Amino acid sequence: MKAVVMAGGEGTRLRPMTSSMPKPLLPVANRPIMEHVLRLLKRHGLNETVVTVQFLASLVRNYFGDGEELGMELSYANEEKPLGTAGSVKNAEEALKDDSFLVISGDALTDFDLTELIEYHKRQGALVTVCLTRVPNPLEFGITIVDDDGRVERFLEKPTWGQVFSDTVNTGIYVMEPEVFDYVEPDVSVDWSGDVFPQLMKEGKPIYGFVAEGYWEDVGTHESYVKAQADVLEGKVEVDIDGFEISPGVWVAEGAEVHPDAVLRGPLYIGDYAKVEAGAELREHSVIGSNVVVKSGAFLHRAVVDDNVYIGPQANLRGCVIGKNTDIMRAARIEDGAVIGDECLIGEESIVQGNVRVYPFKTVEAGAFVNTSVIWESRGQAHLFGARGVSGIVNVEITPELAVRLAGAYATTLKKGSTVTTARDHSRGARALKRAMISALQTSAIDVRDLENVPLPVARQQTARGSAGGIMIRTTPGVPENVDIMFFDERGADLSQAAQRKLDRVFARQEYRRAFPGEIGDLRFPASVYDSYTGSLLRSVDTTGVEEAGLKVVVDASNGSAGLVLPSLLGRLGVDSLTINPGLDESRPTETADERRSGLVRLGEIVASARAAFGIRFDPVGDRLSLVDERGRIIEDDRALLVMLDLIAAERRSGKVALPVTTTRIAEQVAAYHGTQVEWTTTSPDDLTRVGRDETTVFGGDGRGGYITPEFSSVFDGSAAFVRLIGLVARAQLTLSQIDARIPRAHVLKRDLATPWAVKGLVMRTVVEAAGDRSVDTTDGIRIVESDGRWVMVLPDPAEAVTHLWAEGPDDASAQALLDEWSAVVDSAGR
């Protein structure tokens, strides 16, 4: 006997889950519903099966193929238009006309004894046998009445409660004889229970009903879909679960990685090659698909998660359904009954309320509160560039596919035959992504000079030597799982805002240029990069007095690429130096704030015991540096900026220094005391670079370890700042602690507030109105100056749903009060 599986329905009640996937392919315990149906057929010897398909038919055919993997023989009958339950089977008549056949739905979960059903059909000599079951709520099903002999007396499709005369319903499973096709008109929409069966009963044909024992669930709604998952995990239905039961009710598939400190409270299922980190909590009736990542602190209860989903730290998912390839970012919350479609992005700290539907390919912005369904619009704003270029989680937000498209878009903004310099840090992720980007550049008619693993300042300097631009890929500082893709202009500086917007437009339109075969770009690996860099640096920066001073310094390379340039630099500088942590550590491409602090403490201990003049610690890519004075005390980055400023201004006695408007106004006092002036810039590194290129600029810094040495470069360069500092200390004949002691203490506090994109403009207008008659500076954001000199600055983040606030006062208490006052203003506007 053959079987017919009906798999052509659209499943409109299950949208958005069925917006991009046919209903039979929806996974239950990580297997499509239809696969459970096919496995049931095989258990009862029904190995030859015809599948009727219509909606997204190719997806069904591509998934199951000819059935070989299941040990079955599958063929397909395609409907050009919906033909109804009977019309779709009629469409497969050619394969079914020789013998009795069984009809079953491809989207209902059951474990009925089909062998018993078939035997009953034969025993009764029936033309049609209808498989029946009893349900507590028959409103959504066809009610069927049978007599004492099992013969069907009456059908009623989807009754009201006033019409309910039985709890026995039609499951849509039938055993039929080929003669039934005589009652089905071809190529028109015909239903069994509404059209064919009433005609058969009118003619007195033998239609019997068989009341089956076992489990049956018509997965037609989101509630029934979630219920089916729970029933499988509870063992209420007999289906094959792919995996190992590591403890009662806890199923884990092959290749899954579950940390021993993760909390698992079954019954639940974890799919193949999923990863559950320490501190994550998975509770009852949760189903985790293949290749899903659940980060530390995430909480899931009755959550059904499809394949390739990323669930960020502290995310909270309850009673919801998450479509495949979706990213749920840090601390996002998705409530009971919510459904997220395929390939969505749910931003940090956003909340999706219960029963909300988010359709596929949508973005919910960070901090958003979504209480209505997102169908057409995207509740968010996609930003390509952030403060550090294009940033995100490796293989979640920053994938090889994205890297290729980015490189293609960047190449399209340049002329054919241009040269682009590429570089990376020492992480594996950066190496893999760079290779992908190089291929895209070459196939877009761009020649590539690949520096491989070099410090960021070296990449910038080499880019400025004849390239049209550059790309550097590094691990995001302090976030080991993230990368930054940084794009440079022909000077090695970060792309200007205008250039970023141009790249953004090309990327959004996906209008990438492709080279003809004879135009494929060249790939070269330049030699003597470090010697070139070191020679240029020492020729540009004043090092007079260094050899005479006999300074001793301790240099911490942080096991990063900064250490690659030190042998060439220190050997020619003529200073007594002790280098620590010089080797590359591929497993640690960046460091957390705690690791950085511990490293500075250790550096301080070595400086004090070695009686060195000072110690410096590079960040892993050599872009920034931190200072320790001769006593081994850490000089905080904002304080180190003032120390450097004091040394430079005291020596130069003229010119200007570039500082972001968030810097303490004590910097103005220090600069003015020595005859220099401050040019305030925005917080964008691009703006600091612009001022750094001015021939009258003598110094620039951002208060976070980034320093500009204009005589060598207009961008941040840790090595250049180090060489300059050695010369300054040697000539000043003062210790860093002495210089620090003569600078007044600053009291600047910072706070970040979550602000949805939709209200950012309102927030800024509210702040301006609240400022009243106070002095307002709009260099970057809004800086409000009180009559007594205290100031507060409000700045919306360009890439995240956040508003930044800074405040400065004569003491911390005063600055805190100012910060509290204006935080309340921002909060009131953001509600």
Disulfide bonds with the S-S distance in Angstrom:
none
